[in-house]
């Protein structure tokens, strides 16, 4: 059915066409190859296993490339990067991480406070959140061509309600920088 897929292809040149507002495919000659044709519906990703595999592989390659680029991104809480010259300020980047808290974790933290100790479990969760959030912040910067993030700020927020959640938001300014001469 035409309404199931909004993209059609010219069988001669491969040009993509969108459905008309009424849900019908366009008709008439293709503007690129000028051949009159009957449109054939392009298979969805679910209907085309080869296309699905290719898209998954492409996504995995892009994620690996972005992870490699992110590993080289520098972070600082300061307004500049010592030993580097900022060549271009790109934009503000953010990353968010959210985790659920359970009554048991709250009880363990309260008991730890009561006895003047530290909650190793809670500290581990906070450290993992921070690490994950900073990796995401680096990826955001790398995805727009940055090699550093300055003025990094970490803000923790408790979201209470039916399910208690802890959210960490990391923000900073992505820049392109080079070693100072």
Backbone as JSON Lines, residues from 0, in Angstrom:
{"i":0,"aa":"X","n":[0.83,-1.18,0.0],"ca":[0.0,0.0,0.0],"c":[0.88,1.25,0.0]}
{"i":1,"aa":"X","n":[0.51,2.28,-0.75],"ca":[1.31,3.49,-0.81],"c":[1.47,4.17,0.53]}
{"i":2,"aa":"X","n":[0.48,4.15,1.4],"ca":[0.58,4.87,2.66],"c":[1.53,4.21,3.64]}
{"i":3,"aa":"X","n":[1.92,2.95,3.38],"ca":[2.84,2.27,4.29],"c":[4.27,2.77,4.15]}
{"i":4,"aa":"X","n":[4.64,3.25,2.99],"ca":[6.0,3.69,2.75],"c":[5.96,5.03,2.04]}
{"i":5,"aa":"X","n":[6.59,6.04,2.57],"ca":[6.5,7.38,2.02],"c":[7.55,7.67,0.97]}
{"i":6,"aa":"X","n":[8.44,6.72,0.69],"ca":[9.49,6.95,-0.3],"c":[9.37,5.92,-1.42]}
{"i":7,"aa":"X","n":[9.39,6.41,-2.66],"ca":[9.35,5.57,-3.84],"c":[10.58,5.89,-4.67]}
{"i":8,"aa":"X","n":[10.98,4.95,-5.52],"ca":[12.16,5.15,-6.36],"c":[11.82,4.98,-7.83]}
{"i":9,"aa":"X","n":[12.46,5.81,-8.69],"ca":[12.37,5.64,-10.14],"c":[13.17,4.37,-10.47]}
{"i":10,"aa":"X","n":[12.57,3.4,-11.16],"ca":[13.3,2.16,-11.45],"c":[14.42,2.35,-12.46]}
{"i":11,"aa":"X","n":[14.43,3.47,-13.19],"ca":[15.47,3.71,-14.18],"c":[16.69,4.37,-13.57]}
{"i":12,"aa":"X","n":[16.49,5.52,-12.87],"ca":[17.64,6.27,-12.34],"c":[17.78,6.2,-10.83]}
{"i":13,"aa":"X","n":[16.75,5.69,-10.14],"ca":[16.83,5.54,-8.68],"c":[16.41,6.76,-7.89]}
{"i":14,"aa":"X","n":[15.98,7.85,-8.56],"ca":[15.58,9.06,-7.84],"c":[14.47,8.74,-6.85]}
{"i":15,"aa":"X","n":[14.55,9.36,-5.66],"ca":[13.53,9.16,-4.63],"c":[12.39,10.14,-4.82]}
{"i":16,"aa":"X","n":[11.18,9.67,-4.58],"ca":[9.99,10.5,-4.62],"c":[9.23,10.34,-3.32]}
{"i":17,"aa":"X","n":[8.59,11.38,-2.88],"ca":[7.75,11.35,-1.68],"c":[6.29,11.2,-2.1]}
{"i":18,"aa":"X","n":[5.48,10.69,-1.21],"ca":[4.06,10.58,-1.48],"c":[3.43,11.95,-1.58]}
{"i":19,"aa":"X","n":[2.39,12.06,-2.39],"ca":[1.6,13.28,-2.47],"c":[0.82,13.42,-1.17]}
{"i":20,"aa":"X","n":[0.31,14.63,-0.88],"ca":[-0.44,14.82,0.37],"c":[-1.57,13.82,0.58]}
{"i":21,"aa":"X","n":[-2.24,13.37,-0.48],"ca":[-3.33,12.4,-0.33],"c":[-2.85,10.98,-0.11]}
{"i":22,"aa":"X","n":[-1.55,10.75,-0.12],"ca":[-1.01,9.43,0.11],"c":[-0.71,8.65,-1.16]}
{"i":23,"aa":"X","n":[-0.94,9.26,-2.32],"ca":[-0.69,8.59,-3.58],"c":[0.72,8.89,-4.07]}
{"i":24,"aa":"X","n":[1.34,7.94,-4.77],"ca":[2.68,8.21,-5.31],"c":[2.59,9.17,-6.49]}
{"i":25,"aa":"X","n":[3.66,9.9,-6.79],"ca":[3.64,10.79,-7.95],"c":[3.56,9.98,-9.24]}
{"i":26,"aa":"X","n":[3.03,10.59,-10.29],"ca":[3.01,9.89,-11.57],"c":[3.57,10.83,-12.63]}
{"i":27,"aa":"X","n":[3.8,10.29,-13.81],"ca":[4.36,11.1,-14.87],"c":[5.83,10.81,-15.05]}
{"i":28,"aa":"X","n":[6.49,11.58,-15.93],"ca":[7.9,11.32,-16.2],"c":[8.78,11.74,-15.03]}
{"i":29,"aa":"X","n":[9.87,11.03,-14.87],"ca":[10.86,11.36,-13.84],"c":[11.58,12.64,-14.28]}
{"i":30,"aa":"X","n":[11.71,13.64,-13.41],"ca":[12.39,14.87,-13.81],"c":[13.88,14.66,-14.09]}
{"i":31,"aa":"X","n":[14.48,13.6,-13.55],"ca":[15.91,13.37,-13.78],"c":[16.17,12.65,-15.11]}
{"i":32,"aa":"X","n":[15.49,11.54,-15.34],"ca":[15.77,10.76,-16.54],"c":[14.7,10.92,-17.61]}
{"i":33,"aa":"X","n":[13.6,11.62,-17.27],"ca":[12.5,11.94,-18.18],"c":[11.8,10.71,-18.75]}
{"i":34,"aa":"X","n":[11.95,9.58,-18.13],"ca":[11.24,8.39,-18.59],"c":[9.93,8.29,-17.82]}
{"i":35,"aa":"X","n":[8.88,7.95,-18.53],"ca":[7.59,7.73,-17.87],"c":[7.63,6.32,-17.3]}
{"i":36,"aa":"X","n":[7.09,6.17,-16.14],"ca":[7.2,4.87,-15.49],"c":[6.08,4.69,-14.48]}
{"i":37,"aa":"X","n":[5.98,3.49,-14.03],"ca":[5.13,3.18,-12.89],"c":[6.07,3.0,-11.72]}
{"i":38,"aa":"X","n":[5.81,3.75,-10.68],"ca":[6.71,3.7,-9.53],"c":[6.65,2.36,-8.83]}
{"i":39,"aa":"X","n":[7.79,1.95,-8.31],"ca":[7.84,0.76,-7.48],"c":[8.19,1.19,-6.07]}
{"i":40,"aa":"X","n":[7.52,0.63,-5.11],"ca":[7.74,1.0,-3.72],"c":[9.08,0.46,-3.25]}
{"i":41,"aa":"X","n":[9.86,1.32,-2.58],"ca":[11.13,0.88,-2.0],"c":[10.83,0.07,-0.75]}
{"i":42,"aa":"X","n":[11.54,-1.02,-0.59],"ca":[11.34,-1.87,0.58],"c":[11.77,-1.12,1.84]}
{"i":43,"aa":"X","n":[11.06,-1.38,2.93],"ca":[11.46,-0.82,4.21],"c":[12.69,-1.57,4.71]}
{"i":44,"aa":"X","n":[13.34,-1.02,5.7],"ca":[14.53,-1.66,6.28],"c":[14.18,-3.05,6.8]}
{"i":45,"aa":"X","n":[13.0,-3.17,7.4],"ca":[12.59,-4.47,7.94],"c":[12.37,-5.5,6.83]}
{"i":46,"aa":"X","n":[11.96,-5.04,5.64],"ca":[11.69,-5.95,4.53],"c":[12.95,-6.3,3.75]}
{"i":47,"aa":"X","n":[14.02,-5.58,3.94],"ca":[15.24,-5.77,3.17],"c":[16.41,-6.07,4.1]}
{"i":48,"aa":"X","n":[16.67,-7.36,4.39],"ca":[17.72,-7.72,5.34],"c":[19.11,-7.2,4.96]}
{"i":49,"aa":"X","n":[19.42,-7.17,3.66],"ca":[20.74,-6.68,3.23],"c":[20.88,-5.2,3.55]}
{"i":50,"aa":"X","n":[19.83,-4.43,3.3],"ca":[19.86,-2.99,3.61],"c":[19.95,-2.77,5.12]}
{"i":51,"aa":"X","n":[19.22,-3.58,5.87],"ca":[19.25,-3.47,7.33],"c":[20.66,-3.75,7.85]}
{"i":52,"aa":"X","n":[21.28,-4.8,7.36],"ca":[22.65,-5.15,7.76],"c":[23.62,-4.03,7.39]}
{"i":53,"aa":"X","n":[23.47,-3.48,6.19],"ca":[24.36,-2.4,5.75],"c":[24.2,-1.16,6.64]}
{"i":54,"aa":"X","n":[22.97,-0.83,7.01],"ca":[22.73,0.32,7.88],"c":[23.3,0.1,9.28]}
{"i":55,"aa":"X","n":[23.16,-1.11,9.8],"ca":[23.72,-1.42,11.11],"c":[25.24,-1.33,11.08]}
{"i":56,"aa":"X","n":[25.85,-1.88,10.03],"ca":[27.31,-1.82,9.9],"c":[27.79,-0.37,9.76]}
{"i":57,"aa":"X","n":[27.07,0.42,8.98],"ca":[27.43,1.83,8.81],"c":[27.33,2.56,10.15]}
{"i":58,"aa":"X","n":[26.28,2.29,10.91],"ca":[26.1,2.91,12.22],"c":[27.21,2.52,13.18]}
{"i":59,"aa":"X","n":[27.6,1.24,13.16],"ca":[28.68,0.77,14.03],"c":[30.01,1.41,13.66]}
{"i":60,"aa":"X","n":[30.27,1.56,12.34],"ca":[31.51,2.22,11.91],"c":[31.53,3.68,12.36]}
{"i":61,"aa":"X","n":[30.41,4.36,12.22],"ca":[30.33,5.76,12.62],"c":[30.51,5.9,14.14]}
{"i":62,"aa":"X","n":[29.92,5.0,14.9],"ca":[30.06,5.02,16.36],"c":[31.52,4.78,16.75]}
{"i":63,"aa":"X","n":[32.2,3.85,16.08],"ca":[33.61,3.58,16.36],"c":[34.48,4.79,16.01]}
{"i":64,"aa":"X","n":[34.19,5.42,14.85],"ca":[34.93,6.61,14.45],"c":[34.74,7.73,15.45]}
{"i":65,"aa":"X","n":[33.5,7.92,15.89],"ca":[33.19,8.97,16.86],"c":[33.85,8.68,18.21]}
{"i":66,"aa":"X","n":[33.86,7.42,18.63],"ca":[34.5,7.05,19.89],"c":[36.01,7.3,19.83]}
{"i":67,"aa":"X","n":[36.62,6.99,18.69],"ca":[38.06,7.25,18.52],"c":[38.35,8.74,18.59]}
{"i":68,"aa":"X","n":[37.54,9.54,17.89],"ca":[37.73,10.99,17.9],"c":[37.48,11.55,19.3]}
{"i":69,"aa":"X","n":[36.49,11.03,19.99],"ca":[36.15,11.52,21.33],"c":[37.27,11.23,22.33]}
{"i":70,"aa":"X","n":[37.98,10.13,22.15],"ca":[39.06,9.78,23.07],"c":[40.15,10.85,23.1]}
{"i":71,"aa":"X","n":[40.29,11.59,22.01],"ca":[41.33,12.62,21.93],"c":[40.84,14.0,22.38]}
{"i":72,"aa":"X","n":[39.54,14.14,22.67],"ca":[38.99,15.44,23.07],"c":[39.43,15.76,24.5]}
{"i":73,"aa":"X","n":[39.94,16.97,24.69],"ca":[40.38,17.43,26.01],"c":[39.23,18.11,26.73]}
{"i":74,"aa":"X","n":[39.19,17.97,28.05],"ca":[38.17,18.61,28.88],"c":[38.83,19.47,29.93]}
{"i":75,"aa":"X","n":[38.23,20.63,30.22],"ca":[38.7,21.45,31.32],"c":[37.53,22.23,31.89]}
{"i":76,"aa":"X","n":[37.58,22.47,33.19],"ca":[36.55,23.29,33.82],"c":[36.86,24.77,33.68]}
{"i":77,"aa":"X","n":[38.07,25.08,33.23],"ca":[38.48,26.47,33.09],"c":[37.99,27.11,31.8]}
{"i":78,"aa":"X","n":[38.12,28.44,31.71],"ca":[37.66,29.16,30.52],"c":[38.64,29.1,29.35]}
{"i":79,"aa":"X","n":[39.82,28.54,29.59],"ca":[40.79,28.38,28.51],"c":[41.51,27.05,28.72]}
{"i":80,"aa":"X","n":[42.38,26.73,27.79],"ca":[43.09,25.47,27.83],"c":[44.57,25.77,27.9]}
{"i":81,"aa":"X","n":[45.19,25.64,29.07],"ca":[46.61,25.98,29.21],"c":[47.48,25.23,28.2]}
{"i":82,"aa":"X","n":[48.36,25.98,27.54],"ca":[49.26,25.4,26.55],"c":[48.65,25.28,25.17]}
{"i":83,"aa":"X","n":[47.4,25.73,25.01],"ca":[46.72,25.65,23.73],"c":[46.16,27.01,23.35]}
{"i":84,"aa":"X","n":[46.03,27.21,22.06],"ca":[45.39,28.41,21.54],"c":[44.03,28.0,21.0]}
{"i":85,"aa":"X","n":[42.98,28.69,21.41],"ca":[41.64,28.39,20.92],"c":[41.49,29.04,19.56]}
{"i":86,"aa":"X","n":[41.3,28.22,18.54],"ca":[41.19,28.69,17.17],"c":[39.76,29.08,16.81]}
{"i":87,"aa":"X","n":[38.8,28.31,17.35],"ca":[37.4,28.55,17.01],"c":[36.5,28.05,18.14]}
{"i":88,"aa":"X","n":[35.56,28.87,18.53],"ca":[34.53,28.47,19.48],"c":[33.39,27.91,18.65]}
{"i":89,"aa":"X","n":[32.99,26.66,18.91],"ca":[31.97,26.01,18.09],"c":[30.56,26.24,18.63]}
{"i":90,"aa":"X","n":[30.25,25.62,19.75],"ca":[28.93,25.8,20.36],"c":[28.89,25.11,21.72]}
{"i":91,"aa":"X","n":[27.83,25.39,22.45],"ca":[27.63,24.74,23.75],"c":[27.24,23.29,23.48]}
{"i":92,"aa":"X","n":[27.84,22.38,24.22],"ca":[27.5,20.96,24.12],"c":[27.01,20.48,25.48]}
{"i":93,"aa":"X","n":[26.12,19.51,25.44],"ca":[25.58,18.95,26.69],"c":[25.51,17.44,26.59]}
{"i":94,"aa":"X","n":[25.5,16.81,27.74],"ca":[25.29,15.37,27.83],"c":[24.52,15.13,29.12]}
{"i":95,"aa":"X","n":[23.63,14.16,29.07],"ca":[22.81,13.85,30.23],"c":[22.88,12.36,30.54]}
{"i":96,"aa":"X","n":[22.87,12.04,31.82],"ca":[22.8,10.66,32.26],"c":[21.77,10.6,33.38]}
{"i":97,"aa":"X","n":[20.93,9.59,33.35],"ca":[19.9,9.43,34.37],"c":[19.99,8.01,34.91]}
{"i":98,"aa":"X","n":[19.86,7.88,36.21],"ca":[19.84,6.55,36.83],"c":[18.74,6.51,37.88]}
{"i":99,"aa":"X","n":[18.19,5.35,38.06],"ca":[17.16,5.17,39.07],"c":[17.79,4.92,40.43]}
{"i":100,"aa":"X","n":[17.13,5.41,41.45],"ca":[17.58,5.11,42.81],"c":[16.53,4.21,43.43]}
{"i":101,"aa":"X","n":[16.96,3.35,44.29],"ca":[16.02,2.44,44.94],"c":[15.97,2.78,46.42]}
{"i":102,"aa":"X","n":[14.94,2.34,47.04],"ca":[14.8,2.55,48.48],"c":[15.98,1.99,49.25]}
{"i":103,"aa":"X","n":[16.53,0.87,48.78],"ca":[17.66,0.25,49.48],"c":[18.89,1.13,49.4]}
{"i":104,"aa":"X","n":[19.12,1.73,48.26],"ca":[20.28,2.62,48.13],"c":[20.11,3.84,49.03]}
{"i":105,"aa":"X","n":[18.89,4.37,49.1],"ca":[18.62,5.51,49.96],"c":[18.83,5.14,51.43]}
{"i":106,"aa":"X","n":[18.37,3.96,51.79],"ca":[18.53,3.5,53.17],"c":[20.01,3.31,53.5]}
{"i":107,"aa":"X","n":[20.77,2.72,52.56],"ca":[22.2,2.51,52.79],"c":[22.92,3.85,52.94]}
{"i":108,"aa":"X","n":[22.56,4.82,52.12],"ca":[23.18,6.14,52.22],"c":[22.82,6.82,53.54]}
{"i":109,"aa":"X","n":[21.58,6.69,53.97],"ca":[21.15,7.3,55.23],"c":[21.87,6.66,56.41]}
{"i":110,"aa":"X","n":[22.0,5.35,56.39],"ca":[22.69,4.65,57.48],"c":[24.18,5.04,57.49]}
{"i":111,"aa":"X","n":[24.76,5.18,56.31],"ca":[26.17,5.58,56.22],"c":[26.36,6.97,56.82]}
{"i":112,"aa":"X","n":[25.44,7.89,56.49],"ca":[25.51,9.25,57.04],"c":[25.36,9.22,58.55]}
{"i":113,"aa":"X","n":[24.43,8.4,59.03],"ca":[24.15,8.3,60.46],"c":[25.4,7.88,61.22]}
{"i":114,"aa":"X","n":[26.17,6.98,60.64],"ca":[27.36,6.48,61.31],"c":[28.64,7.14,60.8]}
{"i":115,"aa":"X","n":[28.52,8.31,60.19],"ca":[29.65,9.12,59.73],"c":[30.6,8.36,58.81]}
{"i":116,"aa":"X","n":[30.05,7.64,57.89],"ca":[30.88,6.9,56.94],"c":[30.64,7.36,55.52]}
{"i":117,"aa":"X","n":[31.16,6.59,54.6],"ca":[30.96,6.88,53.18],"c":[30.26,5.69,52.56]}
{"i":118,"aa":"X","n":[29.38,5.99,51.63],"ca":[28.66,4.93,50.93],"c":[29.42,4.58,49.66]}
{"i":119,"aa":"X","n":[30.16,3.49,49.7],"ca":[30.94,3.05,48.55],"c":[30.06,2.75,47.35]}
{"i":120,"aa":"X","n":[28.88,2.17,47.58],"ca":[27.98,1.83,46.49],"c":[27.48,3.1,45.79]}
{"i":121,"aa":"X","n":[27.07,4.07,46.58],"ca":[26.57,5.32,46.02],"c":[27.69,6.08,45.3]}
{"i":122,"aa":"X","n":[28.88,6.09,45.89],"ca":[30.0,6.76,45.23],"c":[30.32,6.1,43.89]}
{"i":123,"aa":"X","n":[30.23,4.78,43.84],"ca":[30.5,4.07,42.6],"c":[29.48,4.45,41.52]}
{"i":124,"aa":"X","n":[28.21,4.52,41.89],"ca":[27.16,4.91,40.94],"c":[27.42,6.33,40.43]}
{"i":125,"aa":"X","n":[27.76,7.25,41.32],"ca":[28.03,8.64,40.92],"c":[29.24,8.72,40.0]}
{"i":126,"aa":"X","n":[30.29,7.96,40.31],"ca":[31.5,7.95,39.49],"c":[31.19,7.41,38.09]}
{"i":127,"aa":"X","n":[30.42,6.33,38.02],"ca":[30.06,5.75,36.72],"c":[29.21,6.71,35.91]}
{"i":128,"aa":"X","n":[28.3,7.41,36.57],"ca":[27.48,8.42,35.88],"c":[28.36,9.53,35.32]}
{"i":129,"aa":"X","n":[29.28,10.01,36.15],"ca":[30.16,11.1,35.72],"c":[31.01,10.66,34.53]}
{"i":130,"aa":"X","n":[31.61,9.48,34.61],"ca":[32.45,8.99,33.51],"c":[31.65,8.86,32.22]}
{"i":131,"aa":"X","n":[30.45,8.27,32.31],"ca":[29.61,8.09,31.12],"c":[29.21,9.44,30.54]}
{"i":132,"aa":"X","n":[28.86,10.37,31.4],"ca":[28.42,11.69,30.93],"c":[29.57,12.44,30.25]}
{"i":133,"aa":"X","n":[30.77,12.35,30.8],"ca":[31.91,13.04,30.19],"c":[32.29,12.41,28.86]}
{"i":134,"aa":"X","n":[32.16,11.1,28.72],"ca":[32.41,10.44,27.44],"c":[31.4,10.95,26.41]}
{"i":135,"aa":"X","n":[30.13,11.06,26.81],"ca":[29.11,11.57,25.9],"c":[29.38,13.03,25.52]}
{"i":136,"aa":"X","n":[29.85,13.83,26.47],"ca":[30.19,15.22,26.19],"c":[31.31,15.3,25.16]}
{"i":137,"aa":"X","n":[32.32,14.43,25.29],"ca":[33.41,14.38,24.32],"c":[32.89,13.98,22.94]}
{"i":138,"aa":"X","n":[31.97,13.02,22.89],"ca":[31.4,12.6,21.61],"c":[30.63,13.74,20.96]}
{"i":139,"aa":"X","n":[29.88,14.48,21.76],"ca":[29.14,15.64,21.22],"c":[30.11,16.63,20.59]}
{"i":140,"aa":"X","n":[31.2,16.92,21.28],"ca":[32.19,17.86,20.76],"c":[32.83,17.32,19.49]}
{"i":141,"aa":"X","n":[33.22,16.05,19.51],"ca":[33.86,15.44,18.34],"c":[32.92,15.43,17.14]}
{"i":142,"aa":"X","n":[31.62,15.24,17.38],"ca":[30.66,15.15,16.28],"c":[30.51,16.47,15.53]}
{"i":143,"aa":"X","n":[30.9,17.58,16.15],"ca":[30.82,18.88,15.46],"c":[32.21,19.42,15.12]}
{"i":144,"aa":"X","n":[33.22,18.56,15.25],"ca":[34.57,18.95,14.84],"c":[35.42,19.55,15.93]}
{"i":145,"aa":"X","n":[34.98,19.47,17.18],"ca":[35.78,20.01,18.28],"c":[36.83,19.02,18.76]}
{"i":146,"aa":"X","n":[37.91,19.57,19.31],"ca":[38.93,18.7,19.91],"c":[39.15,19.04,21.38]}
{"i":147,"aa":"X","n":[38.28,19.92,21.91],"ca":[38.35,20.25,23.34],"c":[37.0,20.82,23.78]}
{"i":148,"aa":"X","n":[36.75,20.71,25.09],"ca":[35.56,21.33,25.69],"c":[36.05,22.12,26.89]}
{"i":149,"aa":"X","n":[35.76,23.42,26.87],"ca":[36.17,24.29,27.98],"c":[34.94,24.63,28.82]}
{"i":150,"aa":"X","n":[35.19,25.14,30.03],"ca":[34.13,25.56,30.95],"c":[33.16,24.43,31.24]}
{"i":151,"aa":"X","n":[33.68,23.23,31.44],"ca":[32.83,22.07,31.73],"c":[32.21,22.24,33.12]}
{"i":152,"aa":"X","n":[30.92,21.98,33.19],"ca":[30.18,22.08,34.45],"c":[29.33,20.82,34.6]}
{"i":153,"aa":"X","n":[29.34,20.26,35.8],"ca":[28.54,19.08,36.11],"c":[27.47,19.46,37.12]}
{"i":154,"aa":"X","n":[26.23,19.18,36.81],"ca":[25.12,19.48,37.71],"c":[24.33,18.21,37.97]}
{"i":155,"aa":"X","n":[24.15,17.89,39.25],"ca":[23.36,16.73,39.66],"c":[21.97,17.22,40.06]}
{"i":156,"aa":"X","n":[20.95,16.5,39.63],"ca":[19.57,16.84,39.96],"c":[18.85,15.59,40.42]}
{"i":157,"aa":"X","n":[18.08,15.72,41.49],"ca":[17.26,14.62,41.95],"c":[15.86,14.83,41.4]}
{"i":158,"aa":"X","n":[15.37,13.84,40.68],"ca":[14.03,13.89,40.12],"c":[13.17,12.94,40.93]}
{"i":159,"aa":"X","n":[12.26,13.49,41.7],"ca":[11.45,12.63,42.56],"c":[10.05,12.51,41.99]}
{"i":160,"aa":"X","n":[9.39,11.5,42.38],"ca":[8.05,11.22,41.9],"c":[7.78,9.75,42.12]}
{"i":161,"aa":"X","n":[7.09,9.14,41.17],"ca":[6.77,7.72,41.28],"c":[8.05,6.89,41.34]}
{"i":162,"aa":"X","n":[9.0,7.21,40.48],"ca":[10.3,6.53,40.49],"c":[11.36,7.6,40.74]}
{"i":163,"aa":"X","n":[12.1,7.46,41.82],"ca":[13.15,8.43,42.1],"c":[14.3,8.23,41.12]}
{"i":164,"aa":"X","n":[14.74,9.34,40.55],"ca":[15.82,9.31,39.56],"c":[16.86,10.34,39.93]}
{"i":165,"aa":"X","n":[18.09,10.05,39.56],"ca":[19.18,10.99,39.72],"c":[19.69,11.31,38.33]}
{"i":166,"aa":"X","n":[19.77,12.6,38.01],"ca":[20.2,13.03,36.69],"c":[21.48,13.85,36.81]}
{"i":167,"aa":"X","n":[22.4,13.6,35.91],"ca":[23.63,14.37,35.82],"c":[23.64,15.04,34.45]}
{"i":168,"aa":"X","n":[23.83,16.35,34.44],"ca":[23.93,17.1,33.19],"c":[25.33,17.71,33.12]}
{"i":169,"aa":"X","n":[26.03,17.42,32.05],"ca":[27.35,18.01,31.81],"c":[27.21,19.01,30.67]}
{"i":170,"aa":"X","n":[27.74,20.2,30.86],"ca":[27.71,21.22,29.81],"c":[29.1,21.8,29.64]}
{"i":171,"aa":"X","n":[29.36,22.35,28.49],"ca":[30.63,23.01,28.22],"c":[30.58,23.65,26.85]}
{"i":172,"aa":"X","n":[31.66,24.27,26.46],"ca":[31.77,24.9,25.16],"c":[32.78,24.14,24.32]}
{"i":173,"aa":"X","n":[32.31,23.6,23.21],"ca":[33.19,22.87,22.3],"c":[34.01,23.88,21.51]}
{"i":174,"aa":"X","n":[35.31,23.59,21.39],"ca":[36.23,24.47,20.66],"c":[37.17,23.64,19.81]}
{"i":175,"aa":"X","n":[37.79,24.34,18.84],"ca":[38.93,23.77,18.12],"c":[40.15,24.49,18.67]}
{"i":176,"aa":"X","n":[41.13,23.71,19.08],"ca":[42.32,24.3,19.69],"c":[43.56,23.63,19.12]}
{"i":177,"aa":"X","n":[44.67,24.34,19.18],"ca":[45.95,23.76,18.78],"c":[47.0,24.15,19.82]}
{"i":178,"aa":"X","n":[48.03,23.33,19.89],"ca":[49.12,23.62,20.83],"c":[49.69,25.0,20.55]}
{"i":179,"aa":"X","n":[49.92,25.76,21.62],"ca":[50.51,27.08,21.47],"c":[51.96,26.95,21.03]}
{"i":180,"aa":"X","n":[52.4,27.86,20.2],"ca":[53.77,27.8,19.68],"c":[54.74,28.35,20.71]}
